[in-house]
Amino acid sequence: MALRLNEVMQIYLPIAEVSVNAFLLLGLGGIVGILSGMFGVGGGFLMTPLLFFIGIPPAVAVATEANQIVASSFSGVLAHLKRKTVDLKMGTVLLIGGLAGAAVGVVIFNYLKAQGQVDLLVKLCYVVFLGVIGGLMFIESLNAIRNTKKGKPPARKKHNWIHGLPFKMRFRVSGLYISVIPPLIVGLCVGILAAIMGVGGGFIMVPAMIYLLGMPTKVVVGTSLFQIIFVTAFTTLLHATTNFTVDIVLAVLLLIGGVIGAQVGTRIGVKLKAEQLRILLAIMVLAVCGKLALDLLLMPSELYSIGASAGH
């Protein structure tokens, strides 16, 4: 009976050309949605590698996951807008940089896809970025927790070189008066990553907004999600029209799980302290990085199958 049910729930994904259990995809969407609501990250940095692990080709995983991030991020933003924890002005500046970056990223992605190297590039990008970001966040969060226990106030770093830049603008919700150049550059970098790695870029955006721009943590989550919605929607559109690698069936299943999960995650996130949230996120980032690195190191046959699948 259980075997028959499993067969019934197997869904064929036309673009990915594989059969996957529908409940598994709904569950993955839900888990990533919870993370989106809790941490202000689109969740793509976890979902895309998880899709690799269940056999979805990297090119399809990247393009389709960008689609799912739009929904879970939108669901999360609605919850944050009610609490007035979204800096729309800062979000718009980040967004301008993000859209430009996404266009550049899709051009790079298409070039590498034509060379048959895109699968390897995506996985290597994940290992490098997740390792660096996860490690830095973990160390910083541990220090913040130690300082809190000792009763020290959290250190607010002042980056004088950022405060000295021209084109200053006042961001009232964030309580900042800084140059628009750093947010534009952060947005640009995140846009490129969104296109190449199928991520919202929140795992880079959130630390950059806290440590580089000096934004308060409570505003960062909602503002990050606001920017992610538009950048990932634009990325999905570009991938769908230039690569034809967006699998609608896969996207819909991940989407349903993601929207429900984001609402749950937002409620959990409010109950946890900022340091606890950051250290949990860092641990998850490092865990996924470790699994991907092992896959690349332990299964060298993968590296040789790339050229074959590209010419397939």
C-alpha positions, -999 to +999 in steps of 0.1 A: +000+000+000+028+024+010+047+015-022+016+022-043+010+056-026+047+064-033+042+056-070+010+077-072+028+107-057+057+105-082+055+135-105+073+137-138+091+171-142+091+178-180+120+203-182+142+186-156+133+152-172+131+133-138+104+119-116+102+131-080+079+126-051+054+155-048+053+154-010+091+156-009+090+188-030+062+203-008+082+196+023+114+211+009+094+242-001+079+245+034+113+242+052+129+268+030+098+291+035+103+288+073+139+299+069+129+328+046+105+341+072+129+337+101+162+350+086+151+373+057+169+351+032+152+338+001+163+303+010+177+296-024+212+290-010+197+259+008+170+249-017+191+249-048+217+224-034+188+203-019+174+201-055+209+189-067+208+162-040+175+148-052+186+146-088+174+179-104+200+192-130+218+223-117+207+245-147+170+237-140+174+240-102+189+275-105+163+289-129+133+273-112+144+281-076+145+318-084+108+315-092+100+299-058+120+325-039+097+352-053+066+336-036+082+328-002+098+363+000+065+380-009+047+361+018+074+371+043+074+408+032+036+411+039+042+400+075+071+425+079+051+454+063+024+450+089+051+455+116+066+485+097+101+468+096+107+474+059+129+503+047+113+509+012+138+537+003+168+515+010+151+485-006+147+505-038+183+516-040+194+479-034+169+469-061+183+492-088+218+476-083+202+441-081+184+444-115+215+455-133+235+426-116+208+400-126+211+410-163+249+407-162+246+373-143+222+358-169+247+368-197+275+350-178+252+320-171+242+316-208+279+318-219+289+291-195+259+270-204+270+272-241+305+260-230+290+231-211+306+243-178+276+257-160+269+227-136+305+227-123+305+265-119+273+266-099+285+240-075+319+256-070+303+290-064+281+274-037+310+258-019+331+290-019+304+315-010+287+293+016+320+284+032+332+321+035+298+336+045+290+308+070+324+309+086+323+347+091+287+347+104+295+319+128+325+336+144+308+369+146+276+354+162+297+335+188+315+367+197+281+386+200+267+359+223+298+360+245+296+398+248+259+396+257+266+371+285+294+393+298+270+422+298+289+442+271+268+462+246+270+449+210+298+467+192+286+491+165+314+494+139+317+527+122+331+525+087+346+559+081+353+553+045+316+546+038+306+578+057+330+598+036+315+588+002+295+613-019+258+611-030+244+608+005+208+600+012+187+599+044+171+565+051+146+574+079+134+539+087+170+526+091+181+558+109+210+562+084+225+591+064+249+574+040+261+574+004+239+554-021+271+539-037+276+510-011+239+498-013+241+500-051+273+478-052+258+454-027+226+451-049+247+446-080+267+417-065+236+401-052+219+404-086+248+386-103+247+358-077+209+355-081+213+348-118+242+324-116+234+305-083+195+306-082+196+324-049+178+355-036+212+366-022+199+371+013+227+351+028+251+379+015+226+408+016+217+404+053+253+404+066+262+432+042+233+453+054+241+448+091+279+451+090+287+472+060+257+496+059+251+496+096+213+489+094+194+478+125+188+440+124+150+443+129+147+464+096+172+442+077+150+411+073+120+428+057+141+451+035+162+422+022+130+402+013+115+433-004+146+436-027+148+398-033+112+396-047+119+419-077+155+407-084+145+370-084+113+377-105+134+395-131+160+366-130+133+340-135+119+360-165+154+362-181+161+325-175+127+314-189+130+335-221+167+328-228+174+293-214+140+277-212+151+260-180+122+270-157+102+239-148+067+251-140+055+219-122+086+219-099+081+257-093+044+253-083+051+225-058+080+244-042+059+276-042+029+261-023+053+248+004+073+280+005+043+304+010+029+284+040+064+280+055+072+317+053+043+327+075+053+301+101+090+313+099+081+349+105+063+340+138+093+319+150+118+346+140+101+372+162+106+350+193+144+345+189+172+370+196+192+384+167+224+366+178+206+333+180+191+337+145+225+345+130+243+315+146+215+291+135+217+305+099+255+302+100+253+265+111+229+257+083+250+275+057+282+255+068+263+222+068+251+226+032+286+238+021+301+207+037+277+183+018+283+200-015+321+200-011+320+163-002+299+156-033+325+174-055+355+157-039+341+121-034+324+118-067+348+129-094+327+111-120+303+141-118+330+164-132+332+142-164+295+138-169+291+176-174+304+178-209+283+148-219+251+162-204+257+196-221+260+179-255+231+157-247 
